[in-house]
Amino acid sequence: TFAALNLQVEKLKDLCLNQREEIKSLKDTILFPDVLNSQLQELVEKQGSELKEAKQVIPSLQQQVSSLTGQLQSLAEDLAEVKADKYSTKTGFQGYVSSPRTPPSHSREDASNSW
């Protein structure tokens, strides 16, 4: 029973220590509200200035994104045109090679040698 009593005394001491810490922090809050208020005020001002800065930066970023989107769209269109031209050139060249009007290769050699 003595050990059980000692255990209860230790628990009460811990509880008292915890309560003492809580009371101390409450006293600090009650006795020094100006400190807390000034800290909160600084935090509010800092957030306000960050918000103001964001309001100035966001429109500029939106314009840059719009500009880049336009540039990307233009590049995509240019790339599509280049691919289309390349494809039409390929098919045109293949059509030219397989054309029945193309003279045989030895005729072309004779023509170039005659110069």
C-alpha positions in Angstrom: 0.0 0.0 0.0 2.9 2.3 0.6 4.1 1.8 -3.0 0.6 2.6 -4.3 0.5 5.7 -2.1 3.9 6.8 -3.5 2.6 6.2 -7.1 -0.5 8.4 -6.4 1.7 11.1 -4.9 3.9 11.1 -8.0 0.8 11.4 -10.2 -0.4 14.3 -8.2 3.0 16.0 -8.5 3.0 15.6 -12.3 -0.6 16.9 -12.4 0.4 19.9 -10.3 3.4 20.6 -12.6 1.2 20.5 -15.7 -1.3 22.8 -14.1 1.4 25.2 -13.0 2.7 25.3 -16.6 -0.8 26.0 -17.9 -1.4 28.7 -15.3 1.9 30.3 -16.2 1.0 30.4 -19.9 -2.5 31.8 -19.1 -0.9 34.5 -16.9 1.4 35.4 -19.7 -1.5 35.7 -22.1 -3.6 37.7 -19.6 -0.8 39.9 -18.2 0.9 40.6 -21.6 -2.0 40.9 -24.1 -0.2 43.8 -25.8 2.7 41.6 -26.8 0.3 39.1 -28.3 -1.7 41.8 -29.9 1.4 43.4 -31.4 2.5 40.0 -32.7 -0.9 39.4 -34.3 -0.9 42.9 -35.7 2.5 42.3 -37.3 1.2 39.0 -38.8 -1.9 40.7 -40.2 0.2 43.5 -41.7 2.6 41.0 -43.2 -0.2 39.0 -44.7 -1.8 42.2 -46.0 1.4 43.3 -47.7 1.8 39.8 -49.3 -1.8 40.0 -50.5 -1.3 43.4 -52.0 1.9 42.2 -53.7 0.1 39.2 -55.1 -2.7 41.4 -56.4 -0.1 43.3 -58.4 1.8 40.3 -59.6 -1.1 38.1 -60.6 -2.3 40.2 -63.5 1.2 40.3 -65.0 1.5 36.6 -64.7 -1.9 36.1 -66.3 -0.8 38.3 -69.2 2.4 36.3 -69.6 0.5 33.0 -69.5 -1.9 34.3 -72.2 1.0 35.5 -74.3 2.9 32.1 -74.0 -0.3 30.3 -74.8 -0.7 32.3 -78.0 2.9 31.7 -78.9 2.5 27.9 -78.3 -0.6 27.9 -80.4 1.1 29.7 -83.2 4.1 27.3 -83.0 1.7 24.4 -83.1 0.0 25.8 -86.2 3.4 26.4 -87.9 4.5 22.9 -87.1 1.3 21.5 -88.6 1.9 23.6 -91.8 5.5 22.3 -92.0 4.3 18.7 -91.6 1.6 19.2 -94.2 4.1 20.8 -96.6 6.5 18.0 -96.0 3.8 15.4 -96.6 2.5 17.1 -99.8 6.1 17.4 -101.1 6.7 13.7 -100.4 3.6 12.6 -102.1 4.2 15.0 -105.0 7.8 13.7 -105.4 6.6 10.1 -105.3 4.0 10.9 -107.9 6.6 12.5 -110.0 8.9 9.5 -109.8 6.1 7.1 -110.7 4.8 9.3 -113.5 4.7 7.6 -116.9 5.9 10.8 -118.5 9.2 10.5 -116.7 11.9 9.7 -119.3 14.0 6.7 -118.7 17.3 7.4 -116.9 19.5 6.6 -120.0 17.6 9.2 -122.0 18.4 11.9 -119.4 22.0 10.9 -119.4 22.1 11.3 -123.2 20.5 14.7 -123.0 22.9 15.9 -120.4 25.9 14.6 -122.3 24.8 16.4 -125.4 25.4 19.8 -123.7 
